[in-house]
Amino acid sequence: MARDFLKGARDSYDCIVIGSGLAGMTAANTLARTGQSVLLLEQHYKLGGMATWFKRPGGHIFDISLHGFPVGMIKSCRRYWSKEIADSIVQLRNIRFDNPMFSLTTTFNREDFTRLLIEKFQLPEADVVAFFDAARGMNFYDDQSTTVGELFQKFFPGREDVIRLLMEPITYANGSTLEDPAISYGIVFSNFMSQGVFTFEGGTDRLIDLMHKELVTSGVDVRIRCDVEKILVRDRRVCGVRVNGRDIAARSVVSNANLKSTIFRMVGEEHFDRKFVDDAQAVRLNNSSCQVYMALKPGSDLDESLGDLLFSSTAPLFRTDALLSRDITSRTYSFYYPRTRPGSDRSLIVSSTNARYEDWAKLSKEDYEASKRDLVETTIDALARYVPDIRERLAHAEASTPITFRHYTQHLNGASFGTKFEGLAVSRAIPEQVGGLYHAGSVGIIMSGWLGAMNYGVIVANDVDSWLLKSATRPPLAATT
Ligand SMILES: Cc1cc2nc3c(=O)[nH]c(=O)nc-3n(C[C@H](O)[C@H](O)[C@H](O)COP(=O)(O)OP(=O)(O)OC[C@H]3O[C@@H](n4cnc5c(N)ncnc54)[C@H](O)[C@@H]3O)c2cc1C
């Protein structure tokens, strides 16, 4: 008989959270700490969503999305998770760029970038200061019509090299392009510039394990292998979910799943106004990415002068289209030294490139497997420029593609960073359409990435808490449609 992953679950909760990405888990933990009863449902067999890892024989552990996040994670983790989690966040000191226009190493903060822009790129100090101040002064309610490209042209006209330095890491970090609103760039860039790039010591497996324990301590009912088929709505009010063939009632539901699949697959457009449906349909998904995961033989050390993150490109100029092309010219390498997991003797390298879902989805099974093998081989060749004897030192190498991300997280098109900017307004408008229904997850560039997703979870948890207090006197609707 199939195992019942909902065994012992109650028939009704104050809130059901669908998805255990960082936004979903943080929303669940924050709500449970206020005393609300919370059920967290995850379709995968592991918690974490994109914040995940995988193991391979021989003791190799690969992190999927632990490449770097801004310092704000320390404060968010301390407030909404635990001191132990916050205290494990450490800075990455060596961020490198290597492309036909320049090669440099930086700590990736305002002080060092200011120095580089003045000394290496020969820019007037006043222009550099004005640019940083403008980027830091941006907030969500600002002008949304200026594009990133226009912002750069205003401060550094004609300086393709400067644009590359300022833009390449952010494009890699969240898929944003020169055509996106400048505000989405300004906020994310300034977050990083405040103190540099940080990581979690001990790896994603340790982080998610600590978070899981914290959820249980806070009283969240955590369930894996629970794929929510339907969000149940009656009279424009949410009343529960259908999961693993069972209807469970709730006064509120937070979906951490992809914004578009939440609206169109789990709820159904008949429960929303026409205008809202049109806006939701117009939301563009963010792009996806490919990775090559490489483990060195045990005890095989990497020279730390390679850096922690290396933005490498052979393209003469920075162009978003070139970044997405199957004809790869740009790769970002994350070097994981043994200190990533203290006590380990393993060195690992992950190469990432932005990618389009369509390019991979159209391939036959044979071509798909052949393309993955080709991706691994060409990446090893490209890496040999920095680690000449890489082939002899490799113990394991494999690739992931947009199809892989779609498979594991159910994100439409394997989108690594949810949706483009317009997704945020749609996500925020959901509760105005269906009482008690919320969305918290990667949307609109600002609310994506580890820090953005986590903070969005907190914002939405506070909204849900207010809704629950307001609707406390109303009995929950029965979870039947
Ligand atoms: C390759 C890669 C590298 C990245 N690198 C970085 C980085 O260096 N720094 C950084 O800050 N960010 C990085 N990110 C982005 C970051 O990982 C994500 O933005 C963030 O983790 C997303 O969190 P989320 O809360 O939006 O949910 P997600 O992680 O998208 O999780 C959603 C969860 O919902 C679950 N779910 C979906 N549908 C259902 C359903 N019907 N029923 C139950 N559960 C469901 C999924 O299984 C999943 O667990 C990277 C992402 C990728 C893919």
The ligand as an SDF file (V2000), in Angstrom:
LIG
                    3D

 53 58  0  0  0  0  0  0  0  0999 V2000
   21.2030   27.3330  -10.3560 C   0  0  0  0  0  0  0  0  0  0  0  0
   20.7250   28.3950   -9.4420 C   0  0  0  0  0  0  0  0  0  0  0  0
   21.6410   29.1890   -8.7930 C   0  0  0  0  0  0  0  0  0  0  0  0
   21.2200   30.1750   -7.9060 C   0  0  0  0  0  0  0  0  0  0  0  0
   22.1570   30.8980   -7.2350 N   0  0  0  0  0  0  0  0  0  0  0  0
   21.7630   31.7920   -6.3130 C   0  0  0  0  0  0  0  0  0  0  0  0
   22.7230   32.4950   -5.5400 C   0  0  0  0  0  0  0  0  0  0  0  0
   23.9230   32.2980   -5.6540 O   0  0  0  0  0  0  0  0  0  0  0  0
   22.2750   33.3970   -4.6430 N   0  0  0  0  0  0  0  0  0  0  0  0
   20.9580   33.6350   -4.4510 C   0  0  0  0  0  0  0  0  0  0  0  0
   20.6180   34.4630   -3.6160 O   0  0  0  0  0  0  0  0  0  0  0  0
   20.0170   32.9710   -5.1720 N   0  0  0  0  0  0  0  0  0  0  0  0
   20.4010   32.0580   -6.0810 C   0  0  0  0  0  0  0  0  0  0  0  0
   19.4640   31.3830   -6.8120 N   0  0  0  0  0  0  0  0  0  0  0  0
   18.0470   31.7240   -6.6700 C   0  0  0  0  0  0  0  0  0  0  0  0
   17.4660   31.2250   -5.3740 C   0  0  0  0  0  0  0  0  0  0  0  0
   17.8860   29.8990   -5.1370 O   0  0  0  0  0  0  0  0  0  0  0  0
   15.9520   31.2780   -5.4750 C   0  0  0  0  0  0  0  0  0  0  0  0
   15.5560   32.5770   -5.8910 O   0  0  0  0  0  0  0  0  0  0  0  0
   15.2770   30.9910   -4.1500 C   0  0  0  0  0  0  0  0  0  0  0  0
   15.8570   29.8860   -3.5070 O   0  0  0  0  0  0  0  0  0  0  0  0
   13.8200   30.7380   -4.4660 C   0  0  0  0  0  0  0  0  0  0  0  0
   13.0820   30.5460   -3.3130 O   0  0  0  0  0  0  0  0  0  0  0  0
   11.5000   30.5080   -3.3890 P   0  0  0  0  0  0  0  0  0  0  0  0
   11.0170   30.6710   -2.0120 O   0  0  0  0  0  0  0  0  0  0  0  0
   11.0160   31.4530   -4.4040 O   0  0  0  0  0  0  0  0  0  0  0  0
   11.0710   29.0650   -3.8060 O   0  0  0  0  0  0  0  0  0  0  0  0
   11.6170   27.8720   -4.6810 P   0  0  0  0  0  0  0  0  0  0  0  0
   13.0090   27.5780   -4.2820 O   0  0  0  0  0  0  0  0  0  0  0  0
   11.3160   28.1230   -6.0850 O   0  0  0  0  0  0  0  0  0  0  0  0
   10.7250   26.6910   -4.1180 O   0  0  0  0  0  0  0  0  0  0  0  0
    9.3820   26.5030   -4.4210 C   0  0  0  0  0  0  0  0  0  0  0  0
    8.9910   25.2190   -3.7420 C   0  0  0  0  0  0  0  0  0  0  0  0
    7.6140   24.9430   -4.0100 O   0  0  0  0  0  0  0  0  0  0  0  0
    7.4690   23.5550   -4.2290 C   0  0  0  0  0  0  0  0  0  0  0  0
    6.2340   23.3230   -4.9670 N   0  0  0  0  0  0  0  0  0  0  0  0
    5.9350   23.7760   -6.2070 C   0  0  0  0  0  0  0  0  0  0  0  0
    4.6930   23.3590   -6.5590 N   0  0  0  0  0  0  0  0  0  0  0  0
    4.2110   22.6530   -5.5110 C   0  0  0  0  0  0  0  0  0  0  0  0
    2.9770   21.9690   -5.2680 C   0  0  0  0  0  0  0  0  0  0  0  0
    2.0090   21.9460   -6.1800 N   0  0  0  0  0  0  0  0  0  0  0  0
    2.8080   21.3290   -4.0810 N   0  0  0  0  0  0  0  0  0  0  0  0
    3.7850   21.3360   -3.1370 C   0  0  0  0  0  0  0  0  0  0  0  0
    4.9710   21.9710   -3.3240 N   0  0  0  0  0  0  0  0  0  0  0  0
    5.1820   22.6240   -4.4910 C   0  0  0  0  0  0  0  0  0  0  0  0
    8.7060   23.1840   -5.0100 C   0  0  0  0  0  0  0  0  0  0  0  0
    8.9690   21.8050   -5.0010 O   0  0  0  0  0  0  0  0  0  0  0  0
    9.7520   23.9990   -4.2630 C   0  0  0  0  0  0  0  0  0  0  0  0
   10.3000   23.2970   -3.1720 O   0  0  0  0  0  0  0  0  0  0  0  0
   19.8420   30.3930   -7.7110 C   0  0  0  0  0  0  0  0  0  0  0  0
   18.9110   29.5880   -8.3650 C   0  0  0  0  0  0  0  0  0  0  0  0
   19.3360   28.5950   -9.2200 C   0  0  0  0  0  0  0  0  0  0  0  0
   18.3510   27.7180   -9.8980 C   0  0  0  0  0  0  0  0  0  0  0  0
  1  2  1  0
  2  3  1  0
  2 52  2  0
  3  4  2  0
  4  5  1  0
  4 50  1  0
  5  6  2  0
  6  7  1  0
  6 13  1  0
  7  8  2  0
  7  9  1  0
  9 10  1  0
 10 11  2  0
 10 12  1  0
 12 13  2  0
 13 14  1  0
 14 15  1  0
 14 50  1  0
 15 16  1  0
 16 17  1  0
 16 18  1  0
 18 19  1  0
 18 20  1  0
 20 21  1  0
 20 22  1  0
 22 23  1  0
 23 24  1  0
 24 25  2  0
 24 26  1  0
 24 27  1  0
 27 28  1  0
 28 29  2  0
 28 30  1  0
 28 31  1  0
 31 32  1  0
 32 33  1  0
 33 34  1  0
 33 48  1  0
 34 35  1  0
 35 36  1  0
 35 46  1  0
 36 37  1  0
 36 45  1  0
 37 38  2  0
 38 39  1  0
 39 40  1  0
 39 45  2  0
 40 41  1  0
 40 42  2  0
 42 43  1  0
 43 44  2  0
 44 45  1  0
 46 47  1  0
 46 48  1  0
 48 49  1  0
 50 51  2  0
 51 52  1  0
 52 53  1  0
M  END
$$$$
